[in-house]
Amino acid sequence: MQCLQALEMGSGNRPTGQTDFITSNHHYFAALAGFFIIEDSLMKSGIELYSRAEVDALWETACSKIKAIMHEQFGLIQTSVTHGSGSPAAGSDACMKFVQVKYTLILLAKTLAGYGFFVQPLFEFLAGMRDKFEAILLSRLRSEIKEVRTAYGVGWFCFTACKTRRLSRRLC
């Protein structure tokens, strides 16, 4: 019952703000880790509230919920960054907050891997998200560079190698 409550925390009435997203998901991941660590300890001590098969099924459900949460948040970040809503700093902040949640997810996965849980699907999910996230960051960086160039009236810089193997900079 406690695990079902922990799993339900991840869906439904979650806060929509970026800071609230980070805080709520830190708590969500901590509650999941706590449940599965305690359940593993109970099983090792001989007290089984759930069978190993039930715990593994709950873990698979938790992984599915985590992936759904991360996909949802990634979609919000992608929309805010690529459609230019807000200031350039807002898009960068959204990306950095997503990275913080990603690091928390990695910590969760590594912790539970130490307790024998199969966390490979989470790492595969994060690897799949990496390319998409890098594309968004590069897009954001390009737009910020373009804004700076426009604001300061600067053209493109070209770098060429000199005979002394130092880079020389010239305005193209």
C-alpha positions in Angstrom: 0.0 0.0 0.0 2.8 2.4 0.9 4.5 1.8 -2.5 1.3 2.4 -4.3 1.0 5.7 -2.5 4.6 6.5 -3.4 4.0 5.6 -7.1 0.8 7.8 -7.2 2.8 10.8 -5.9 4.4 10.9 -9.4 1.1 11.3 -11.2 -1.8 13.5 -10.9 -1.5 16.7 -8.9 2.1 17.6 -9.4 3.2 21.2 -9.3 3.8 22.8 -12.7 6.6 25.3 -11.8 10.2 24.5 -12.5 11.3 24.8 -8.9 8.3 22.9 -7.7 9.1 20.2 -10.3 12.6 19.8 -9.0 11.5 19.7 -5.3 8.6 17.4 -5.9 10.6 15.0 -7.9 13.5 14.9 -5.4 10.9 13.9 -2.9 9.3 11.4 -5.3 12.6 9.7 -6.1 13.5 9.7 -2.4 10.2 8.1 -1.5 10.7 5.4 -4.2 14.3 4.7 -3.1 13.2 4.5 0.5 10.4 2.1 -0.2 12.5 -0.3 -2.3 15.5 -0.1 0.1 13.3 -0.9 3.1 11.5 -3.7 1.2 14.8 -5.2 0.2 16.1 -5.1 3.8 12.9 -6.7 5.0 13.2 -9.5 2.5 16.8 -10.1 3.5 15.8 -10.3 7.1 13.1 -12.9 6.4 10.1 -10.7 6.7 8.3 -10.5 3.4 5.5 -8.0 3.0 5.7 -8.5 -0.7 7.2 -11.4 -2.7 10.3 -10.7 -4.8 8.1 -11.0 -7.9 5.7 -8.3 -6.6 8.6 -6.0 -5.7 10.1 -6.4 -9.1 6.7 -5.7 -10.7 6.4 -2.6 -8.5 9.8 -1.5 -9.6 8.9 -1.9 -13.3 5.8 0.2 -12.6 8.0 2.8 -10.9 10.4 2.9 -13.9 7.4 3.5 -16.2 6.1 6.4 -14.1 9.6 7.9 -13.9 10.0 7.7 -17.7 6.6 9.3 -18.1 7.4 12.2 -15.8 10.8 12.8 -17.5 9.1 12.7 -20.9 6.5 15.2 -19.8 9.2 17.6 -18.3 11.4 17.2 -21.4 8.5 18.2 -23.6 7.9 21.3 -21.5 11.6 22.3 -21.7 11.7 21.6 -25.5 8.7 23.8 -26.0 10.0 26.7 -23.8 13.5 26.6 -25.4 12.7 26.0 -29.1 9.7 28.4 -29.2 11.6 31.1 -27.4 9.1 31.6 -24.7 10.6 33.9 -22.1 14.1 35.3 -21.9 17.2 33.4 -23.0 18.1 33.0 -19.3 14.7 31.3 -18.7 15.4 28.6 -21.3 18.9 28.0 -19.9 17.4 27.8 -16.4 14.9 25.2 -17.6 17.7 23.2 -19.1 19.8 23.3 -16.0 16.9 22.3 -13.8 16.2 19.3 -16.1 19.9 18.4 -15.6 19.5 18.5 -11.8 16.5 16.2 -12.0 18.5 13.9 -14.3 21.4 13.7 -11.8 18.9 12.9 -9.1 17.5 10.1 -11.3 21.0 8.8 -11.9 21.6 8.8 -8.1 18.4 6.8 -7.6 19.3 4.3 -10.2 22.9 3.8 -8.9 21.6 3.5 -5.4 18.9 0.9 -6.2 21.4 -1.0 -8.5 23.4 -1.6 -5.3 20.4 -3.3 -3.8 20.0 -5.6 -6.8 17.3 -3.8 -8.7 17.4 -3.9 -12.5 18.0 -0.3 -13.4 19.3 -0.7 -17.0 16.0 0.6 -18.5 16.5 3.9 -16.7 20.0 4.3 -18.0 18.9 3.4 -21.5 16.1 5.9 -21.2 18.6 8.6 -20.1 20.9 7.7 -23.0 18.1 8.1 -25.5 17.2 11.5 -24.0 20.8 12.7 -24.1 20.9 13.2 -27.9 17.6 15.1 -27.9 18.6 17.2 -25.0 22.0 18.1 -26.5 20.2 19.1 -29.7 18.0 21.5 -27.7 21.0 22.9 -25.9 22.9 23.5 -29.1 19.8 25.2 -30.6 19.6 27.4 -27.6 23.3 28.2 -27.7 23.0 29.2 -31.4 20.1 31.5 -30.7 21.9 33.1 -27.8 25.1 33.6 -30.0 22.9 35.1 -32.7 21.3 37.5 -30.2 24.7 38.6 -28.9 26.1 39.2 -32.4 23.0 41.2 -33.3 23.1 43.2 -30.1 26.7 44.2 -30.5 26.9 44.4 -34.3 29.6 41.7 -34.5 30.0 39.5 -37.6 31.3 36.0 -37.5 34.7 35.3 -36.2 37.0 32.9 -38.2 39.9 31.2 -36.6 42.9 30.2 -38.6 46.1 28.5 -37.6 49.2 30.6 -37.8 52.7 29.3 -38.5 53.4 29.5 -34.8 50.4 27.2 -34.2 48.5 29.9 -32.3 45.0 30.7 -33.4 44.6 34.1 -35.0 41.2 35.7 -35.0 39.9 37.8 -37.8 36.5 39.3 -38.5 34.9 37.6 -41.5 
